[in-house]
């Protein structure tokens, strides 16, 4: 095969293979520049575009030096992320942002005559400088995590195409058209680089790309090399053997990586458990007593920063690193990728009418509904005169603060619930369809190998699998072919009546494209391709099931902790804090009363000394402590649900949102009930000391 990339020859071959159709699905090599630009506009998010603009703006103001090693490394990240910026501009943005923060912190430091705003600004500037200078690397890790799940499918698509058409350029293009982002953009870029003249051969551009993965997925690199070698074998039989071996290589590599991940992930998950749950809860248990003795040193804002900022960020970073290390598997179908989920609106049926509601607005409305009574209550409470610690430290204040936690938890949970309310059933149907699909295409391959016409083969397989989703799909294809007199492509992909027009499975859509392309060769070519795909899908499913089995104990532990143990422990900790605070307040009143009702000077001195030791005036009101713990609980549930969903389902957005909303509803309700009941029990116990509440 001639590896030189001849545009006119390639266009001629594409037209011969794909046909000159009216829907303009044929792509000549001369269109790769336009198609690459279109992919960039569609797949690069607004945040990435904003980051690129900010880097370009900063580069006009600052020009910091960059050493060659960092320059080369950041250049690779930028190239893989398809960003139109320079490595120097990323540092320009980092330094400029740090300088602006320092300058802004000087102003309040001068006005307040305090060094603390400046110190805070310096710390923030250092953090911003580090984060922005490392942003390309962080973005690359996210890209690599998303792309790794698609590598197996990429190899499959190229194998299937090369089985009936030994043309590497067309195989890469076929994979690009059937893969979801971000890998589809990478494959289009490979072809674009050849078209633009950067590489003379497609194999050279492909080699440069696969070198990215040599440290993370050797199986993918070896598989692509095997695909290239299949083009130079002497016989058709030998070529099929090479392609068969390629499948074994990528599957064995995937299985090994997933098994290793399943064994290695347990220790990091335990680290998340210790950092996010065990150690913070132990600290919360001791916190009321610590404040009672060190109240002049430990402030409420320090606790807020520790528990509601530093700890959640630490747990998030650790959880993200665990998920980013998840090796390549099969790219599971996700309904979300077929909806404009940024502007998605859920449907609500009232009577016979269907209404569209915004998840964001509904979540915000629920949040406001719960917190409004609390805002009114606390604004009136703090308008009173007197000791606010004693006035506000009662069961009503605790209950009102619990309303705020309910508002936050229910608001976020409602948002995620409405995001997936109409999609969960579709996702379940899609998962079921994918599971049935691998067995059905094996039967279809056997019918075609017998010489049966393709429309009859679809009908025969559907008859052997009655009352299944896949039977409905195959019957629709048969009806379009037999009764509507459509071509095979129209019967499957027609936007109005096509059998897969409402089937949002990337696997099924890709396989149907393969059937259409292979059918132009012969039924034998279709049969061979389908047998390969069926074997591949069954193998990947077995690997994923094995992964779930190995992680079953870890996943079950996370589920029980998120729904039950974390809310229960948090509620008990808050109730203990209520008990401790009330005991100290009541004890202080008794000590003061001892000295005020005819007591001796020694008695008054003894009571005053105890009050000085306990530092009652620095105690945190119970409702404030509950608010800190309640918000931290919601943060932990969100983070643990994110980790749990990522381990089990990868990057599926529907499963992630569904997991979050379920855990938030259950965890928040359980926490509020436990906190309220236990607080009331402990408050009744303190009445023996004094009747403060």
LINCOR-V680229 format. One record per residue. RES is the residue in one letter. OMEGA is omega in degrees with one decimal (* if undefined). Layout:
res:RES omega:OMEGA
res:RES omega:OMEGA
//
This chain:
res:X omega:178.7
res:X omega:-177.0
res:X omega:179.5
res:X omega:-173.0
res:X omega:-178.4
res:X omega:-174.2
res:X omega:-177.5
res:X omega:178.6
res:X omega:-179.4
res:X omega:178.7
res:X omega:-179.4
res:X omega:-179.5
res:X omega:178.7
res:X omega:179.6
res:X omega:178.9
res:X omega:-176.5
res:X omega:-172.5
res:X omega:-178.6
res:X omega:-179.8
res:X omega:-169.2
res:X omega:-176.2
res:X omega:-178.7
res:X omega:171.9
res:X omega:177.6
res:X omega:177.5
res:X omega:179.8
res:X omega:172.2
res:X omega:-178.5
res:X omega:-178.6
res:X omega:-179.8
res:X omega:-175.3
res:X omega:178.3
res:X omega:178.8
res:X omega:-177.7
res:X omega:177.8
res:X omega:177.9
res:X omega:178.9
res:X omega:177.5
res:X omega:179.2
res:X omega:-178.9
res:X omega:-176.3
res:X omega:-168.6
res:X omega:177.6
res:X omega:-176.4
res:X omega:-178.7
res:X omega:179.8
res:X omega:178.5
res:X omega:178.1
res:X omega:178.2
res:X omega:178.3
res:X omega:179.1
res:X omega:179.3
res:X omega:179.6
res:X omega:178.1
res:X omega:179.6
res:X omega:178.8
res:X omega:-178.3
res:X omega:-178.8
res:X omega:177.1
res:X omega:-176.5
res:X omega:-178.3
res:X omega:177.0
res:X omega:-177.2
res:X omega:178.6
res:X omega:179.3
res:X omega:177.8
res:X omega:-170.8
res:X omega:-178.5
res:X omega:178.9
res:X omega:180.0
res:X omega:-179.1
res:X omega:-178.4
res:X omega:179.8
res:X omega:177.4
res:X omega:177.8
res:X omega:178.5
res:X omega:-177.9
res:X omega:-179.5
res:X omega:-178.7
res:X omega:178.7
res:X omega:177.9
res:X omega:180.0
res:X omega:-179.8
res:X omega:179.0
res:X omega:178.9
res:X omega:177.1
res:X omega:-180.0
res:X omega:-178.6
res:X omega:177.9
res:X omega:175.9
res:X omega:177.1
res:X omega:179.0
res:X omega:-179.1
res:X omega:-178.8
res:X omega:-179.4
res:X omega:178.8
res:X omega:179.4
res:X omega:179.6
res:X omega:179.8
res:X omega:-179.8
res:X omega:179.5
res:X omega:179.2
res:X omega:-179.8
res:X omega:-179.9
res:X omega:179.2
res:X omega:-176.5
res:X omega:178.3
res:X omega:178.2
res:X omega:178.8
res:X omega:-178.2
res:X omega:-177.5
res:X omega:-176.7
res:X omega:-178.8
res:X omega:-179.8
res:X omega:-175.0
res:X omega:176.3
res:X omega:178.9
res:X omega:177.8
res:X omega:176.9
res:X omega:178.0
res:X omega:178.7
res:X omega:178.6
res:X omega:178.8
res:X omega:-179.9
res:X omega:178.5
res:X omega:179.1
res:X omega:179.9
res:X omega:178.8
res:X omega:179.9
res:X omega:-176.3
res:X omega:-177.5
res:X omega:176.9
res:X omega:179.2
res:X omega:-176.9
res:X omega:177.0
res:X omega:178.5
res:X omega:177.8
res:X omega:179.5
res:X omega:177.8
res:X omega:179.6
res:X omega:176.5
res:X omega:178.0
res:X omega:-177.9
res:X omega:178.7
res:X omega:178.9
res:X omega:-176.0
res:X omega:-173.8
res:X omega:178.7
res:X omega:-176.5
res:X omega:-175.6
res:X omega:-178.7
res:X omega:178.1
res:X omega:178.9
res:X omega:177.6
res:X omega:179.9
res:X omega:-178.3
res:X omega:179.3
res:X omega:177.3
res:X omega:-177.3
res:X omega:-179.2
res:X omega:-179.1
res:X omega:177.8
res:X omega:-178.5
res:X omega:178.3
res:X omega:-177.9
res:X omega:179.6
res:X omega:-172.7
res:X omega:-179.6
res:X omega:-179.5
res:X omega:178.0
res:X omega:177.6
res:X omega:179.7
res:X omega:178.7
res:X omega:177.4
res:X omega:-179.4
res:X omega:-177.3
res:X omega:-176.8
res:X omega:179.2
res:X omega:173.0
res:X omega:175.6
res:X omega:8.3
res:X omega:-174.0
res:X omega:177.6
res:X omega:178.6
res:X omega:178.2
res:X omega:-177.4
res:X omega:174.8
res:X omega:179.5
res:X omega:177.0
res:X omega:179.2
res:X omega:-179.8
res:X omega:179.7
res:X omega:176.4
res:X omega:179.6
res:X omega:-177.3
res:X omega:175.9
res:X omega:178.8
res:X omega:175.8
res:X omega:-179.0
res:X omega:-176.6
res:X omega:178.5
res:X omega:-179.6
res:X omega:178.7
res:X omega:178.2
res:X omega:179.7
res:X omega:179.4
res:X omega:178.6
res:X omega:-178.3
res:X omega:-175.0
res:X omega:176.3
res:X omega:176.5
res:X omega:-170.8
res:X omega:-173.2
res:X omega:179.8
res:X omega:-175.5
res:X omega:-177.6
res:X omega:-178.8
res:X omega:179.3
res:X omega:178.7
res:X omega:179.5
res:X omega:-179.9
res:X omega:180.0
res:X omega:179.2
res:X omega:176.4
res:X omega:177.8
res:X omega:178.0
res:X omega:178.8
res:X omega:-179.2
res:X omega:180.0
res:X omega:-179.1
res:X omega:-173.2
res:X omega:179.1
res:X omega:-170.3
res:X omega:-174.9
res:X omega:178.5
res:X omega:-179.7
res:X omega:179.7
res:X omega:178.3
res:X omega:178.2
res:X omega:177.2
res:X omega:179.4
res:X omega:178.8
res:X omega:177.2
res:X omega:178.4
res:X omega:177.8
res:X omega:177.7
res:X omega:-180.0
res:X omega:-178.7
res:X omega:-176.1
res:X omega:178.6
res:X omega:178.8
res:X omega:178.6
res:X omega:179.2
res:X omega:-179.6
res:X omega:-179.8
res:X omega:-178.3
res:X omega:-179.2
res:X omega:179.0
res:X omega:178.2
res:X omega:178.4
res:X omega:-179.3
res:X omega:178.8
res:X omega:-174.3
res:X omega:-171.6
res:X omega:-174.1
res:X omega:178.8
res:X omega:175.4
res:X omega:178.1
res:X omega:176.5
res:X omega:176.5
res:X omega:175.8
res:X omega:179.7
res:X omega:-179.9
res:X omega:-176.5
res:X omega:-174.3
res:X omega:-173.1
res:X omega:-170.2
res:X omega:-177.3
res:X omega:177.4
res:X omega:-179.8
res:X omega:176.7
res:X omega:177.2
res:X omega:179.7
res:X omega:179.9
res:X omega:-177.2
res:X omega:-171.1
res:X omega:-179.9
res:X omega:179.3
res:X omega:178.1
res:X omega:-179.5
res:X omega:-179.3
res:X omega:178.5
res:X omega:-176.0
res:X omega:-175.8
res:X omega:179.6
res:X omega:179.5
res:X omega:-177.1
res:X omega:179.5
res:X omega:-178.9
res:X omega:-178.9
res:X omega:175.1
res:X omega:177.9
res:X omega:178.7
res:X omega:-179.6
res:X omega:-179.0
res:X omega:-171.3
res:X omega:-175.7
res:X omega:178.2
res:X omega:-172.2
res:X omega:-178.2
res:X omega:177.3
res:X omega:178.1
res:X omega:179.0
res:X omega:179.0
res:X omega:179.0
res:X omega:-179.6
res:X omega:179.2
res:X omega:178.3
res:X omega:-179.9
res:X omega:178.3
res:X omega:176.9
res:X omega:-178.2
res:X omega:178.8
res:X omega:177.4
res:X omega:178.1
res:X omega:-174.2
res:X omega:-178.4
res:X omega:171.6
res:X omega:174.7
res:X omega:179.3
res:X omega:-176.5
res:X omega:-179.7
res:X omega:-177.5
res:X omega:-179.6
res:X omega:-176.1
res:X omega:-175.8
res:X omega:-179.0
res:X omega:178.0
res:X omega:172.8
res:X omega:-169.1
res:X omega:176.8
res:X omega:-179.7
res:X omega:-175.8
res:X omega:177.9
res:X omega:179.8
res:X omega:178.6
res:X omega:179.4
res:X omega:-177.9
res:X omega:176.0
res:X omega:-174.8
res:X omega:178.1
res:X omega:-176.7
res:X omega:179.2
res:X omega:-179.1
res:X omega:175.2
res:X omega:-179.6
res:X omega:-179.4
res:X omega:177.3
res:X omega:-179.0
res:X omega:-178.1
res:X omega:179.3
res:X omega:177.5
res:X omega:178.5
res:X omega:179.5
res:X omega:178.4
res:X omega:177.4
res:X omega:-179.4
res:X omega:-179.9
res:X omega:-178.1
res:X omega:-172.3
res:X omega:-178.6
res:X omega:176.8
res:X omega:-179.8
res:X omega:179.2
res:X omega:179.2
res:X omega:-177.7
res:X omega:-175.8
res:X omega:176.6
res:X omega:176.8
res:X omega:-177.8
res:X omega:-176.5
res:X omega:172.3
res:X omega:179.8
res:X omega:176.8
res:X omega:178.7
res:X omega:179.3
res:X omega:-175.2
res:X omega:178.3
res:X omega:-179.3
res:X omega:-177.2
res:X omega:-174.0
res:X omega:-174.4
res:X omega:178.8
res:X omega:-174.2
res:X omega:179.0
res:X omega:178.7
res:X omega:177.3
res:X omega:179.8
res:X omega:179.2
res:X omega:176.2
res:X omega:175.5
res:X omega:175.7
res:X omega:177.9
res:X omega:177.7
res:X omega:176.7
res:X omega:179.7
res:X omega:179.3
res:X omega:-177.9
res:X omega:-179.2
res:X omega:178.8
res:X omega:179.0
res:X omega:-179.7
res:X omega:178.7
res:X omega:177.7
res:X omega:-179.2
res:X omega:178.0
res:X omega:-179.2
res:X omega:177.3
res:X omega:-173.7
res:X omega:-176.0
res:X omega:-178.0
res:X omega:-174.3
res:X omega:-176.9
res:X omega:179.4
res:X omega:177.6
res:X omega:178.4
res:X omega:177.2
res:X omega:176.9
res:X omega:-179.3
res:X omega:178.1
res:X omega:178.2
res:X omega:179.8
res:X omega:178.2
res:X omega:-179.2
res:X omega:179.0
res:X omega:-169.6
res:X omega:-175.9
res:X omega:178.7
res:X omega:-177.0
res:X omega:-178.8
res:X omega:174.0
res:X omega:175.8
res:X omega:178.5
res:X omega:178.5
res:X omega:179.3
res:X omega:178.9
res:X omega:179.7
res:X omega:179.3
res:X omega:176.5
res:X omega:179.9
res:X omega:-179.2
res:X omega:175.1
res:X omega:-170.8
res:X omega:179.2
res:X omega:177.4
res:X omega:179.8
res:X omega:177.2
res:X omega:-179.2
res:X omega:-178.4
res:X omega:179.8
res:X omega:178.6
res:X omega:179.8
res:X omega:-179.9
res:X omega:-179.3
res:X omega:-176.0
res:X omega:176.8
res:X omega:174.8
res:X omega:-179.8
res:X omega:-178.0
res:X omega:176.7
res:X omega:176.8
res:X omega:179.0
res:X omega:-178.3
res:X omega:177.1
res:X omega:177.3
res:X omega:177.1
res:X omega:-179.4
res:X omega:-179.1
res:X omega:178.9
res:X omega:-179.6
res:X omega:-172.7
res:X omega:-172.5
res:X omega:-176.5
res:X omega:177.3
res:X omega:178.4
res:X omega:172.1
res:X omega:-178.9
res:X omega:178.8
res:X omega:179.3
res:X omega:-179.5
res:X omega:-177.0
res:X omega:-167.4
res:X omega:-179.7
res:X omega:-173.5
res:X omega:-178.9
res:X omega:-172.3
res:X omega:-178.1
res:X omega:-175.9
res:X omega:-177.5
res:X omega:-178.6
res:X omega:179.5
res:X omega:177.4
res:X omega:-171.4
res:X omega:178.8
res:X omega:178.3
res:X omega:178.9
res:X omega:-177.7
res:X omega:178.8
res:X omega:179.1
res:X omega:-179.9
res:X omega:177.7
res:X omega:174.9
res:X omega:178.3
res:X omega:178.9
res:X omega:180.0
res:X omega:-177.9
res:X omega:-177.7
res:X omega:-179.2
res:X omega:177.5
res:X omega:176.6
res:X omega:-178.9
res:X omega:175.7
res:X omega:179.1
res:X omega:178.4
res:X omega:177.2
res:X omega:-178.1
res:X omega:-178.7
res:X omega:-179.8
res:X omega:-177.6
res:X omega:176.8
res:X omega:177.8
res:X omega:-178.8
res:X omega:-179.0
res:X omega:178.2
res:X omega:-179.7
res:X omega:-177.4
res:X omega:177.8
res:X omega:-179.9
res:X omega:-179.8
res:X omega:178.7
res:X omega:178.1
res:X omega:178.4
res:X omega:-179.5
res:X omega:177.1
res:X omega:176.7
res:X omega:177.5
res:X omega:179.6
res:X omega:178.1
res:X omega:-178.8
res:X omega:-178.0
res:X omega:-173.8
res:X omega:-178.1
res:X omega:179.1
res:X omega:-178.8
res:X omega:179.6
res:X omega:178.1
res:X omega:178.6
res:X omega:-178.7
res:X omega:-177.9
res:X omega:-179.6
res:X omega:-177.1
res:X omega:-175.0
res:X omega:-168.6
res:X omega:-167.7
res:X omega:-179.3
res:X omega:176.9
res:X omega:-178.1
res:X omega:-179.9
res:X omega:179.8
res:X omega:178.6
res:X omega:179.2
res:X omega:178.7
res:X omega:178.7
res:X omega:179.1
res:X omega:176.3
res:X omega:177.1
res:X omega:176.2
res:X omega:179.3
res:X omega:-177.9
res:X omega:-178.1
res:X omega:-179.1
res:X omega:177.2
res:X omega:-179.0
res:X omega:178.9
res:X omega:-179.2
res:X omega:178.4
res:X omega:179.2
res:X omega:178.9
res:X omega:179.0
res:X omega:-180.0
res:X omega:177.2
res:X omega:-179.2
res:X omega:178.3
res:X omega:-178.0
res:X omega:-174.2
res:X omega:-177.0
res:X omega:173.0
res:X omega:-178.8
res:X omega:177.3
res:X omega:178.7
res:X omega:179.8
res:X omega:178.1
res:X omega:179.5
res:X omega:178.7
res:X omega:178.5
res:X omega:179.5
res:X omega:179.5
res:X omega:178.9
res:X omega:177.9
res:X omega:178.8
res:X omega:177.4
res:X omega:-180.0
res:X omega:-174.8
res:X omega:179.1
res:X omega:-175.4
res:X omega:-175.5
res:X omega:-179.3
res:X omega:-178.7
res:X omega:175.8
res:X omega:175.2
res:X omega:-175.2
res:X omega:-177.0
res:X omega:177.0
res:X omega:177.7
res:X omega:178.4
res:X omega:-179.2
res:X omega:177.6
res:X omega:-178.6
res:X omega:-178.6
res:X omega:178.1
res:X omega:177.5
res:X omega:177.8
res:X omega:179.0
res:X omega:178.2
res:X omega:-180.0
res:X omega:178.9
res:X omega:177.9
res:X omega:-176.7
res:X omega:-179.5
res:X omega:176.5
res:X omega:175.7
res:X omega:179.3
res:X omega:-178.7
res:X omega:179.9
res:X omega:-179.6
res:X omega:178.9
res:X omega:-173.8
res:X omega:-171.2
res:X omega:-179.0
res:X omega:-174.4
res:X omega:179.6
res:X omega:-176.7
res:X omega:-180.0
res:X omega:179.9
res:X omega:179.9
res:X omega:-179.7
res:X omega:-179.6
res:X omega:177.8
res:X omega:-178.7
res:X omega:-176.0
res:X omega:178.1
res:X omega:-177.9
res:X omega:179.5
res:X omega:178.9
res:X omega:-176.5
res:X omega:-176.5
res:X omega:-179.0
res:X omega:179.4
res:X omega:-178.1
res:X omega:179.6
res:X omega:-178.3
res:X omega:-179.5
res:X omega:-179.7
res:X omega:-178.4
res:X omega:-177.0
res:X omega:-177.5
res:X omega:-178.1
res:X omega:178.9
res:X omega:178.3
res:X omega:178.2
res:X omega:-177.4
res:X omega:178.2
res:X omega:177.8
res:X omega:178.5
res:X omega:-177.6
res:X omega:-177.9
res:X omega:175.0
res:X omega:178.7
res:X omega:179.4
res:X omega:-175.2
res:X omega:179.8
res:X omega:-174.0
res:X omega:*
//
